[in-house]
Amino acid sequence: METFIKREDGFTLLEVMIVITVMTIILSFSFFTLTSFWALMQKNMFLNQLQSDLYYAHAYALNRQETINFRFTRITQQYEAASKDSNKMIIQRKLPAAINIDRETNLSSFTITPDGNVSNFGTMILNVKGKKVKITFYIGRGRFLIEEE
């Protein structure tokens, strides 16, 4: 008759503690990577949303033949677009907490005419976690350029 020897192999407490320590270190590095990734995504999503809102205000003015006032407010950290003719608020958005309007900004508002022209030109500067993002508005057909420094 054969006898089976029952072996009870397992992990020692020391081995378990080493594995837990290594996993904790790996997870803590991934957490810091995710927070910086989230900040980058938030900035990109905001700039895409701002770009879409600018295009929408321009299209709205052309389509409805109305004058649109587009205004950036540094005190309340928001931007808004309103129809000058019908006093209707078209767009109103707050800036994310990590994004602020810089004091060096020389353009706080501009008007989009019914034919699509922009009344003022200048540069809007945003601070995004210590980095500057310049939005340059050109006079004429409502063109703008977003640059990151």
BATOR-300849 format. One record per residue (C-alpha): residue in three letters; z, x, y. Coordinates in pm, 1 decimal, padded with zeros to 6 digits, always signed. Example, Ala and Ser with C-alpha at 12.3 -4.5 7.8 and 13.67 -1.06 7.14 Angstrom:
<pts>
(pt ALA,(+00780.0,+01230.0,-00450.0))
(pt SER,(+00714.0,+01367.0,-00106.0))
</pts>
This chain:
<pts>
(pt MET,(+00000.0,+00000.0,+00000.0))
(pt GLU,(-00087.4,+00118.0,+00343.1))
(pt THR,(+00165.8,+00128.9,+00611.6))
(pt PHE,(+00064.6,+00073.2,+00966.0))
(pt ILE,(+00247.0,+00255.0,+01232.6))
(pt LYS,(+00273.0,+00042.0,+01543.1))
(pt ARG,(+00227.4,+00258.2,+01848.3))
(pt GLU,(+00354.9,+00138.2,+02181.4))
(pt ASP,(+00160.5,+00353.7,+02422.8))
(pt GLY,(+00184.7,+00257.1,+02786.1))
(pt PHE,(+00193.5,+00408.1,+03128.8))
(pt THR,(+00493.2,+00589.1,+03257.4))
(pt LEU,(+00653.0,+00496.0,+03584.0))
(pt LEU,(+00524.4,+00818.7,+03739.0))
(pt GLU,(+00163.5,+00740.0,+03645.0))
(pt VAL,(+00188.2,+00387.8,+03787.4))
(pt MET,(+00336.8,+00518.7,+04113.4))
(pt ILE,(+00055.4,+00774.9,+04151.5))
(pt VAL,(-00210.7,+00507.6,+04101.6))
(pt ILE,(-00041.3,+00272.0,+04350.2))
(pt THR,(-00013.3,+00552.4,+04608.0))
(pt VAL,(-00379.2,+00647.0,+04573.9))
(pt MET,(-00488.0,+00282.1,+04601.3))
(pt THR,(-00272.3,+00234.2,+04912.8))
(pt ILE,(-00430.7,+00535.1,+05080.5))
(pt ILE,(-00782.6,+00417.0,+04997.4))
(pt LEU,(-00713.3,+00063.9,+05122.8))
(pt SER,(-00555.5,+00186.8,+05447.2))
(pt PHE,(-00867.2,+00391.0,+05530.8))
(pt SER,(-01090.4,+00094.8,+05459.0))
(pt PHE,(-00875.9,-00123.4,+05689.1))
(pt PHE,(-00933.9,+00111.7,+05984.9))
(pt THR,(-01304.3,+00118.7,+05906.8))
(pt LEU,(-01317.3,-00260.7,+05899.7))
(pt THR,(-01144.0,-00295.9,+06237.5))
(pt SER,(-01394.3,-00064.7,+06405.4))
(pt PHE,(-01676.5,-00247.6,+06226.7))
(pt TRP,(-01539.7,-00580.1,+06353.4))
(pt ALA,(-01529.9,-00450.1,+06714.0))
(pt LEU,(-01891.2,-00333.0,+06683.9))
(pt MET,(-02001.1,-00668.0,+06540.2))
(pt GLN,(-01816.0,-00857.8,+06813.9))
(pt LYS,(-01994.1,-00653.6,+07083.1))
(pt ASN,(-02334.9,-00704.5,+06921.3))
(pt MET,(-02277.2,-01077.5,+06874.6))
(pt PHE,(-02171.5,-01115.0,+07238.9))
(pt LEU,(-02473.7,-00924.1,+07372.1))
(pt ASN,(-02706.8,-01129.9,+07152.3))
(pt GLN,(-02542.0,-01450.1,+07273.6))
(pt LEU,(-02571.9,-01341.4,+07639.0))
(pt GLN,(-02937.5,-01253.0,+07587.9))
(pt SER,(-03002.2,-01591.9,+07425.6))
(pt ASP,(-02821.2,-01771.4,+07708.3))
(pt LEU,(-03027.9,-01590.0,+07971.4))
(pt TYR,(-03350.1,-01683.0,+07793.1))
(pt TYR,(-03229.3,-02041.6,+07754.0))
(pt ALA,(-03145.3,-02073.8,+08126.1))
(pt HIS,(-03487.3,-01934.7,+08214.7))
(pt ALA,(-03664.1,-02175.7,+07977.3))
(pt TYR,(-03450.8,-02464.6,+08103.8))
(pt ALA,(-03554.2,-02394.3,+08464.6))
(pt LEU,(-03921.7,-02375.4,+08370.3))
(pt ASN,(-03919.6,-02678.9,+08143.0))
(pt ARG,(-03727.4,-02915.4,+08369.9))
(pt GLN,(-03851.6,-02770.6,+08698.6))
(pt GLU,(-03493.9,-02723.0,+08824.0))
(pt THR,(-03316.3,-02440.0,+09003.0))
(pt ILE,(-03048.5,-02273.3,+08789.0))
(pt ASN,(-02754.3,-02075.4,+08926.7))
(pt PHE,(-02634.0,-01809.2,+08682.5))
(pt ARG,(-02294.9,-01663.7,+08775.2))
(pt PHE,(-02064.3,-01398.2,+08632.0))
(pt THR,(-01698.1,-01437.4,+08728.9))
(pt ARG,(-01479.3,-01127.8,+08705.3))
(pt ILE,(-01148.2,-01306.1,+08767.8))
(pt THR,(-01184.7,-01555.4,+08484.4))
(pt GLN,(-01398.6,-01318.0,+08270.3))
(pt GLN,(-01673.0,-01568.4,+08202.9))
(pt TYR,(-02031.5,-01651.0,+08284.2))
(pt GLU,(-02192.5,-01983.0,+08349.3))
(pt ALA,(-02526.6,-02142.5,+08429.4))
(pt ALA,(-02551.0,-02465.9,+08623.8))
(pt SER,(-02837.2,-02674.1,+08750.5))
(pt LYS,(-02843.1,-02672.0,+09128.4))
(pt ASP,(-03043.9,-02994.1,+09143.1))
(pt SER,(-02845.4,-03214.6,+08904.3))
(pt ASN,(-02505.8,-03033.7,+08924.1))
(pt LYS,(-02504.9,-03016.5,+08545.0))
(pt MET,(-02323.9,-02728.8,+08370.5))
(pt ILE,(-02569.6,-02587.5,+08116.9))
(pt ILE,(-02379.7,-02284.5,+07984.9))
(pt GLN,(-02018.0,-02178.1,+08021.5))
(pt ARG,(-01878.2,-01898.6,+07806.4))
(pt LYS,(-01572.8,-01677.5,+07819.5))
(pt LEU,(-01609.8,-01307.9,+07750.5))
(pt PRO,(-01429.7,-01174.8,+07440.6))
(pt ALA,(-01097.8,-01000.8,+07504.6))
(pt ALA,(-01248.4,-00656.8,+07436.4))
(pt ILE,(-01524.2,-00703.7,+07697.8))
(pt ASN,(-01462.1,-00697.1,+08073.2))
(pt ILE,(-01683.3,-00714.7,+08380.3))
(pt ASP,(-01670.1,-00380.1,+08563.1))
(pt ARG,(-01581.1,-00344.5,+08930.9))
(pt GLU,(-01899.6,-00142.9,+08990.8))
(pt THR,(-02114.1,-00448.3,+08921.5))
(pt ASN,(-02346.0,-00520.3,+09212.6))
(pt LEU,(-02474.9,-00852.4,+09082.4))
(pt SER,(-02237.5,-01143.0,+09041.4))
(pt SER,(-02488.8,-01427.4,+09058.1))
(pt PHE,(-02855.9,-01502.6,+09077.7))
(pt THR,(-03080.7,-01805.8,+09093.6))
(pt ILE,(-03365.4,-01891.0,+08858.9))
(pt THR,(-03625.1,-02095.2,+09044.8))
(pt PRO,(-03835.0,-02375.2,+08887.0))
(pt ASP,(-04130.6,-02137.4,+08856.9))
(pt GLY,(-03918.7,-01887.2,+08658.7))
(pt ASN,(-03859.9,-01627.1,+08929.0))
(pt VAL,(-03520.0,-01467.0,+08980.7))
(pt SER,(-03379.7,-01454.6,+09334.0))
(pt ASN,(-03161.9,-01141.5,+09312.7))
(pt PHE,(-03186.6,-00817.2,+09126.9))
(pt GLY,(-02919.7,-00566.8,+09034.9))
(pt THR,(-02699.2,-00437.2,+08758.5))
(pt MET,(-02421.0,-00609.2,+08568.7))
(pt ILE,(-02185.0,-00356.6,+08408.3))
(pt LEU,(-01959.7,-00454.2,+08119.3))
(pt ASN,(-01677.2,-00243.8,+07976.1))
(pt VAL,(-01663.5,-00261.7,+07599.9))
(pt LYS,(-01366.0,-00066.0,+07464.7))
(pt GLY,(-01415.5,+00218.0,+07713.1))
(pt LYS,(-01794.4,+00225.1,+07685.8))
(pt LYS,(-02022.6,+00079.2,+07950.5))
(pt VAL,(-02305.1,-00162.8,+07885.8))
(pt LYS,(-02552.5,-00206.5,+08172.8))
(pt ILE,(-02756.6,-00520.6,+08209.2))
(pt THR,(-03027.8,-00460.5,+08468.0))
(pt PHE,(-03199.2,-00764.7,+08617.3))
(pt TYR,(-03538.4,-00710.9,+08772.8))
(pt ILE,(-03670.5,-00916.1,+09059.0))
(pt GLY,(-03957.7,-01143.3,+08977.4))
(pt ARG,(-04020.1,-01309.1,+08643.6))
(pt GLY,(-03662.1,-01292.5,+08514.9))
(pt ARG,(-03685.0,-00980.9,+08305.7))
(pt PHE,(-03372.3,-00789.6,+08213.7))
(pt LEU,(-03277.6,-00483.1,+08013.2))
(pt ILE,(-02956.0,-00417.6,+07818.9))
(pt GLU,(-02856.3,-00050.4,+07790.1))
(pt GLU,(-02553.3,+00101.8,+07622.3))
(pt GLU,(-02410.1,+00425.7,+07758.5))
</pts>
